[in-house]
Each structure stands twice: as C-alpha cells, then as structure tokens.
Amino acid sequence: MYKQITYSISRKSVLLAVYLFAILFLALYGRYGFQTLNQVILWGFGPILAFYVLEPNIGRLHKIPKEYYLYLSMVVFALMGYVNVVRDDLFFRYLQVFIANFVLMIIVYFAINNIREWEFVWKFIFLVGCIVAISSYFVENTLPSTDEYYRLAGITGNANGTATYARVATASALILLQFTRRQFSRIFLWGIIIFLGYTVILTASRGNFVNYIFLVGGYFAFKYFSGWRLVILLLILFLFGNLMLYFSEQFLSNFYIFKRFTRNESVEAAIDQEARLQLYAQAWSFFVQYPLLGVGLGQFYYSAEGKITHTDVLDILVQLGIFAGMVYVAIYVRVFRKILRLRKMVASTKDLRIYQIVLLFFISEIIFGFSNPNWFTQLEMVVLSMFIVYVTKIRTTNPFPQKKL
C-alpha cells in the first residue's frame, strides 16, 4: 500500500518571503527619509533571519553548491586589489554589498527545500514586483520630463530599477502560471503581465523592454509553436511581418522608448553619442591598464565621476581583474549547464514548462547583464539563488513522491 506525501511550507521559507518583501520593497522607502525603517530591516530583521536559518546548517555550509563560494571569492579578489584603492569609503561600501548578497543567497538556499516553498517565494517576488510597478504611478516622478521625454521612475527613483522589478515580476508570473489551474487566476496573471509590459514601456528601459519581449515571446514560442505550428508561424511572419512591424511602430512611437531606440541613424552615430557605450570603452581602457587586479573595488565609480559601467562582467573585470571575471563567468556557466541537464528529468508537461521558463529566465538574466551590473543588486542575486536552488535541490515539480508503508 502506498501513501501520497505532500510537501509543506516551512516557517523558514515564510520568514524568508516576508524578509524579501521587506528588503526589496519596504527598504526602498529609505530614500524618502525612512532611514530608520531601512536600518531595522537590514541590521535588525536581517541578522535574526540569518541566524535562524543558518545556525542549524553551520555543519552543512561546506556542502552548499560551489556557485555560492565562487561569488564569495569576489571578496578575496577585492582584498587582493586593495593596493589600487583610492577611496576607502567606496571600497568598503561595495565590499559590504558582496558579503550581504552572499549571506542573502545562502539564506535563500537553506530556507527553500521543496517545490511548494520554491513556488511560495516566487509568489512574494511577483508580489513585490507588482507593488513596485503599481506604486510607481502614484509617486512624484523624480526624473525631468516633457511631452517628448518621459520616463517612469517610481519609488526606486530610477527608471531602469523600476523596469527591472517589472521584468522579474513578469518572469515570476510565467512560473506561477504553471502552478495555477483556475481559469480566472490565469486570466488575472496575464492581465498583470500586460500591465507590467506597459510599465516597462513607460520606463523607456531598453534592456528590460528587449528582455520582456524575449521572455513573453519565448514562452509562447515554446508552448504553442513547435512542429507544423512553427512552420505556420514562420509563414505568417513572412507574409505579414512588415504589417506587424508597422502597427508596432505606430504604437511605440507615442512613447519615449521608441525615440531611445531610433535616435541613432547608424552604428557609428550610436558609438559617438551613446553615453553607455562610452562608459564601456572607458571601463575597458581601465581594465587594459589594470588587467590582473583591476582598478580596485568601487574605484571605477570614483574615476568615472559617479557613473557605473552599466554592464555585469565588465564591471567585475574593471574593478577586480581578469581572474575575478573568469570566476564570475564560471558561476553562470555552471548554472547554465545544470539547467540544460534538467531536460533529462522532465517527467510531465508541468516539468517541461518550468524547465523552459527557467531556461528563458536565465538567458534573460545574462542578456540583461550586458546593460546592467547584476552582481550589485539584491533582486538579481535572489533570482540567481532561486535558479541554483531549483537545479540542485528540487529539479522536478512533482510534489507527490510515493512512500511505501
């Protein structure tokens, strides 16, 4: 005789979800003068949760996936490059980010132990993204704007930041769709996805817009267009592609994001006029001068007069050097390989859809890293840890293992 055993949601995963809500959303209000709330979340709730989750697992720290320690090794590279540091305050600020992100990532790893808890935490990440997007419409826009120039900044105070929350919430919604059976709930989630897409358009964040199209388009391609359906899709695109582009252009032309995409008439003009490409060139120049240890953690921000590189791997290279860059890339390579191996474990349609979305989401993160430094943000590192949890601890969405009595 067999008995079905269902997974439960532990107190640790509930506390983790509440903490993520606090640190990813409530802490944003620190920039509005609520610094006490920010400090309570970071230095009150944070250490208590870390002790509660990690203390019973101290003896298992050496068994956590190597990706976490590869990320922590950035601290070692930072200390090695301290000889090049000019601004100590920036160095220690950035060093704190590495350590805090590492602790948060392993809290995620130890707090989630089954598919229900993994789904539960995605619900809170989705909730945070939605609230940040919705609330952004009700706060005073901090960015200068005119009829021709408008970017929704919201409570993050940064248009790209708000768009990132919306993009991650979109991917979270696609994951949650695989656990949702009620038709009304599915329609509701798709309504939210459309709203999040509109929010991304208003932020005029090009990187997030491209990733939004990639995520939603990739989802439909995986789910509905295979075999003969793919042939029909290609035929439709061949026959009506220009018409579809025309209507898309007519719609987007009313938004500033369209002007950001089309303001350069050639590649040469983009190189000359795009400030971000100029930052890439400047960062690469610094890296060539300091290839082994970099210019020092946090020092490019000082040398570039308060600007960041706006790219992930190059940001590591210029600050910490070639070997740190190789180690950082190795994190994503290892996770990507493990995601690909999941294909062999697909046992149901739900497993297949989760695998496809995780693959799309992960590639989206890599693409996004070309325009933003993922390593620096808590949201992106939580997402990375959620990938690691799935590919190393869960692997399958089957919630009903059989146990023989």
N, C-alpha and C positions, 0 to 999 in steps of 0.2 A: 504494500500500500504506500502511496506517495502523498505528500502534503506540500502544497504550494506555500512558499515563504515570501512575503512581500517586504521590500526594503522600507525602512522608516527614515524620517528626517531627524537627525540628532540635534541636541542642544548646541553643539559646536557650530554646525552649519547654520543654524538660526542666528546665533550671535555674529557669525561671520557676515551673513547677509545684512543684518542691522548695521554692523560696522561699515560695510561697503556703502550703504545708503548714507551714513553719516559723513564718511570721509570723501565720498565722491560727489555728494550734493550739498549737505549742510555746511561743510567746510568752505564751500565757495563763497559763503556769506562773510567770510573773514575779510574780504576786500571791501565790504560795506561797513566796516567798523566793528564787526562782531569778532574781534580777535580772541576774546576770552573763550567763546564757543569753539573756535578753531583750536586753541591750545588744549582745551578739555578733551576734544576728540583725539588729537594727536598724542598728547602726553598723559592723558588720563585713561580713556577708554582703550586706546591702542595697546599700551603695555600690559594692561589687565587681560585683554583678549589674548595677546601673545603668550603670556604666562599660562593662561588657562588651556590654550590649545597645544602649546609646545612642551610644557613641563612633563606630561605623561609620555611624550615621544622623544625625550632627550636621547635615550638609548638607540633610537632609530634614525637619528639625523644622518648617520653615515650611509644610510640606505636610500636616501632620497635621490631622485634622478639627477644625473650629472649636470643637466642643464642649469639647475639652480646654482651649483657651485661654479660653473663657468661664468654665470652672471656675477656671483660674488667675487670672482677673481679680478673683476674690474677695479675693486678696491686696492688689490695688490699692485696692479699696474699704475693706479693713481698715485700710490705712495712712492713707487719707483720713479715716477716723473715729477715728484715734488721739487726736484732740483731746478726745474724750469719755472716754478710758480712765482708770480709777481704779486698777485692779490690773494693773500691767505683767506680772506673772508669768502671770496668766491669759491676757492678750493674746498673749504670745509662745508659750504652750503651744498655743493654738488656731491661731495662725498657722503653727506647725510642722505641725499636722495638715493644713492646706490644702496646704502645699508637699509634704509627704510623700505625701499622697494623689495629688497631681498627678503626681509622679515615678513612683509605682507604676502609675498608669493608663497613662502613655505607655510604660512598660516592657511592660505587657500588650499595648499596641497594636503595638509593634515586634517583640515576641517571637513573635507569632502571625501566620502568613501563609497558612495554608490550612485546609481543613476538618478534616483529621486533627489538626492542632495545636489547633484550637479544641475539638474533642471531647476531646482528651487533657487539656487544662487543666480542662475541666468535670469530668472523672473525679476530679481531685485536689480540686476544690472539693466534690464529692459526698463524697469520702473524708473530708475534714476535717469536714464537717457530721455525718457518721455517727459518727466517732470522738468528737467533742464530745458528741453526744447519748448515746452508749453510756457513755462515761466518767462522765457526769453522774450515773449511777445508783450509782457506786462511790466517790463522794467525799462528805464530810460536808456536809450542806445548811447553808448559811450564813444562810438566811432563817428567821425564827421560824415555827414551825408547830405546829398542834394537829390533832386529828381533823377539825375543821371548816375548818381553814385550812392548806393545804399547797401550796407552790409549789416545783417542782424548779428549783434554781438551777444546780447543777453547777459545772464548773471555770471558767465565765465569772464566777461569783459574782453573776450577775444572771439572773433567770428570763426576762426579755424577750430577753436576749442569747442564751441557750441556745435559746429558741424561734426566734429569727431564724436561727441556724445550721441548725436542723431544717427550717425553711421553705425556705431556699435550697437545702439538700440535696434536698428534695422536688422542687423545680423542676429541679434538675440531673439527678435520676433520670429525670424525664419526658423531658428532652432525650436522655439516654443510651439510653432505650428505643428511640429512633428509629434508633440505630446497632446495636442488638442483634437478632440473628436467632435465637440459640439459645433454645429454649423454657424451659429450666431457668434461664438467666440472666434472662429476662423475669419469670419467677415470683419469682426471688430479689429483683429490683428492686422488684416490687410488695410483697413482704413487707417490705422496708426502708421503703417509702413508708408502709405501715400503721403500722409501728413508730414512724416519725418523727411521724405524726399523733398517736399515743398520747403521745409525748414532749411535743408542743405542748400537749395537754390537761393534762398534769401541771404544766406551767409556768404554766398559767392566764393565758397571754398572749392577751388578746382580739384584738388586732390581728393577731397571727400565726395565730390559730385561724381567723379570718374569711378570711385570705389563703390558708390551707391548703385550706379548703373551696372557695374560688374557683378555685384552681389545679387541684385534682383534679376538681372538678365541671365546670369549664370544659373540661378535657381530654376527659372522657367526652362532654360535650355536642357538642364539635367532631367527635369521632371517630365517635360512634355515633348521634347524634340530628340528622338532617337530613331534610328532605322529610317523607315519611309517618311516619318514625320519631319525628320531633319531635311530630307530631300525637298519636301513641300516648302519648308521654311526658307531654304536657300532660293527656291524658285520665286517665292513671294518677294524676298529681298531683292532679287534680280529685276523683277518686273516693276515693283512699287517702291524700291529703295529711295529713289530720288524724291518721290512724293512724300514719303515719311520724313525724310530729312527736311523737306520744305516746311511741313507743318511743325516739326520740332523747332526749327529755326524761328518760325513766326512766334511760337510760344515763348521761347527763351529770350528772344530779342527784347522783351519787355523788362528783363532783369539784368542787373549789373554783371552777373556771372558770364553772360554772353559776351559782353564787352571785354571782360578779362581774357576770355578765350580767343577773341578775334582782333584784339588791338594791335597785334604784330603781324605785318604783312609777309614776313619771311623769317627764316631761321636766323639769319644774320641780324635782323632787327630785334628779334627776341633776345639774342645773346647780348646785344648792346643795351637794351632797355630794361630787361627783366632784372630787378634787384636780387631776386633769389638766385639766378644763375651767376650773378656777380659774386654773391656770397659763396657759392660753390667753388668758384675759381679762387677766391681769396683763401678759403679753407684748404683747398688743395695745395696752394702755394705754401701755406704754413706747414702742412704735412710734409711736403718735399724738403723743407728746411729742417724739420724735426721728425724724421721718419721712425725712429726707434722708440722714443718715449713720448712723443707729441709735445705740444706747447705747454702742457700742464692742465690738469682738470679744472674746468671753469675759466681758463685763461683766454680762450678764443672770444668769449663773451666780452671780455675786457678789451682785447685787441681790436675787435670789430665794433667798438663803441656801442655796446649794449645790444648787439644783434646775435642771433644764433644761426647755425648753419642751415637749418630747415631740412636736414636730411639725417637719416639714422646712422648708417655705417660710417659715413664720412665724419659725422660728429664724434664718433668713438676714435676714428683714426687720427683726427687732428688734435684731439685732447690727450689720448693715451698711447698712440703709436700703432705701428703695423701689427705687432703680436697681439695686442688687445683687440684690434679689429678682426684678426683671424679667429680669435677665440669667440668673439661676439657673433660672428657669422656662423661659427660652428653650432651655436645654440639653435639657430633657425634651421640649419641643415639637418641636425639630429631630429628635431621635432617633425620636420617635413618627411623624413624617411619613415618615422613611426606612423605618421598619418597614412602614408601610402600603404604600409603593411596592414592597416586596418581593413583594406579591401578584401583580404583573405578571410576576415572574420565576419563578413556580412552574412546574417542569417535570416533577415526579414526585410520587408520594404522600409520599415522604420529605420533599421540599421543602415540601409543603403542611403536614405535621405539624410540622416545625421552625418554619415561619412562625407557625402557630397557637400553639405553645408560647411562642415568643419574644414574641408579642403578649400572651398571657396573663401571662407572667412580668413583662413591662414594666409592664403595668397594675397588677399586684400590687405592684410596687415603688412606684408612685405612690400607691396606696391605703395601703400601709404607711407612706409618708411623712407621712400625716395623724396618725399616732400616735407616730412616732419620727423624729429628725433623721438622715436617710440620709447627708447630706454628711459627717458626723462619723466614720463607721465605714469602716474599710478594706475590710471584706467587701462592703458595699453599693457602694462605688466601684469595686471589682474587677468586680462584676456589671455595673455601668453601662458600664465599659470593654469588657466582653465583648459587650454589645449593640452598641456603636459599632464594634468590630472586625467583627462579623458583617454589619452593614448597610452598611459602607463598603469592606471588603476581600474578603469572602467571598461573601455574597449568595445563593449556591446550594450545595447539599450534594453536587452532582455531583463525585465525586472522580476521574473518568476523562475529562479533556479529550482530544480527538483531535489528534494531531500528524501532519502529512503528512511522510513521509520524502522 
